[in-house]
C-alpha cells in the first residue's frame, strides 16, 4: 500500500474498500474485503475492516494482501483500541472479540448483551452498548472479562456511546429516546438522563454532548450534567458530528450541505452524506446514497468529489 | 436390506399399487369415484425417491412377521387403535440425558433398558410408526441407533393411517423382557463442548449447523410465544441455518427425497459440510431432521443432544458459546404433522 495520504472507504454495498488519493480525489483502486464492510481502523500498520456480513474481519497488510481473521460470530461492526488490543463488536451476536494486533490473532471472545454495537474506551475499560439487551456492558481491557453491566430497562436499545470527562460515560438509548449519563467503573451506574428527539443514533462528546435527532431534523446540545443547552433546528436528517477547531459541523443525510451547528456557516456539498471523517485536509464525506465521497474544507468548500462503489460508509486515512 | 432387495420391494409395491389403481378405475365406472382403495393408500405412502429407513405399508405387510413393530404415540391413542402386535415406546424414557463435563449426552443405557423391557433384542429388525412420521417416531429411531441397535430400523411412511393390515385395540399384553446391552454410538451425537470447540475463533471449518425450530425462535423475535422463558438468551447457535423440521413432511409423509436434498444441500448450503449438527430447544424434534438427512444420503449427521436450552443457559462468560440473532439464514418451508407426532402446529 502506498505511504501517501490515502482514504480507505468502506463501500458496504460492494464489499470493497475503495482507495482514494486524499489530496486529489483520484481513485487508486479497490480491495475486496468481504460482505458489508462498514468501518475500518488502522492498527500496527494494518487496516482492519469490519465486514458486518461475515464472521470475520478483513486484515489488510502493508503489502496489500488481504486475509480474513475469523471471529466465529456474525456482524463485526465497530472497533476501539485499548491496552494495545483491538476490540470489535459482533453485532449480530452477543460477543466482543479482542484481537492482538501484533500477532493478528483473536485473544478472546467476551460475552456481552445481545446485539453489541458501538464501543467506547478510556483505555482501561471497553464500554459496549447493546441494541438487543439494552445494556451498557463493561469489559476490563487487560483481563478481557466482563466486569459490569448497566441495564437500561424494557424497550431499551443502546446505540451511540462515548466517554466524557471525569469518568463519565454517555449513551444513546434509541428505544426510549433518552440520552443517558453514566458513572464508569467500579460500580457503573446510570446517573442521569435527558429526553431527546426521535430516531437518535450517534453522539459526539467534547465539552458538551451533541446528539443529532434524525427523525426531527434537529440537533440537541447538552452540558455534561445533561442540562439542555440548545436544540438547533433546520436540518433534514442529521446523522453525524465532526468537530474541527471550535466548530461542530453537522453531516446531514437528507441535505446536500455541511452546516455548522451554530448556523454560522453552511457549505454546499455534492449530496447528502451519512458520515464525516476528519482529516488533515478537511472533512471526508461519505455520500452513501449516491455512491460518492467528497472532501470538504471548512475554509475552501468542496475540494473534490469522486465516485465510489455502492454505499460508501466508514472511512479511515492510511 | 441390500440394494437389489430394496429395488425388488419397491417394484412389488408399485405393482400392487398399479393393480389397485386398475381396481379403482373399474370401480369408478360403477359410480364409486371417491373411494380410496388399500392400494391407493399403499401407493400414496410409498417413500418417494431413494431413501434409507422409510418403508411403505406394502413393505410392512410383506415383512410383518419378520419385524418387531414399535408404536411411538401416546398411550391413549395406542390403546384406541394400533398395528396388531405393536409395543408402545414411552417418549419420556427415550429422551433421558446424562450430564457430563462436556454437556448433556443421551443416556443409552436407559434407552436399552426400555427396549429390553419391550422385548426388543439388539439384533431384531424393527419398524417404528406414529400418527405420521414426526419427531416422536424419529426420537425412537435415534434412541435405538444411539443404543447400538444391530438390526435394521425402519419407519412406516405415513404412520398408522397408512396401515391397512390387522389392528389391535385395548391394553396390550406385556412382552417378555429381554436383555438389551447398550453399545453407545457416540458418533451419532455431539456435546456442547464439541460444538464450542468447532466455533472457536480462527477456526473456519466446514461444520454445518442446522436449527430446526420455528423461525421466530431462531431469530429471537421480540414478543414471540416461541421464545422459551427457560432460556437466558434467545436466538441461535452462531453460524446455524434455520430449516423447520416440519418442512421434511408432506401430509404426514416424508417429502420427496429429491426435493429434500435440494432443500438441504442447496438452499441450506450443507452440500459441502463434512459433518452436519442438528439441534432444537431440547432433543426430540431435531431427530426428525437428523433421520431425514441420513435417509437422503448425508453421511455424517449428528444430534446436539443438549439443544439450544443448554447452550443458551451456559454459566459464566458465554463468549465461547455465542448466540446470534440478526441473520437472514432462514429457509422458508411448509409442512405438517399431527400433535401426537411432536408437532403442535402447521408450519407454512
Interface residues (C-beta under 8 A of the other chain):
Chain A: X55 X56 X68 X69 X70 X71 X72 X73 X74 X75 X90 X91 X92 X93 X94 X95 X97 X105 X106 X108 X109 X110 X111 X114 X115 X132 X145 X146
Chain B: X199 X200 X201 X202 X203 X204 X220 X233 X234 X235 X238 X239 X317 X318 X319 X320 X321 X322 X323 X324 X325 X326 X327
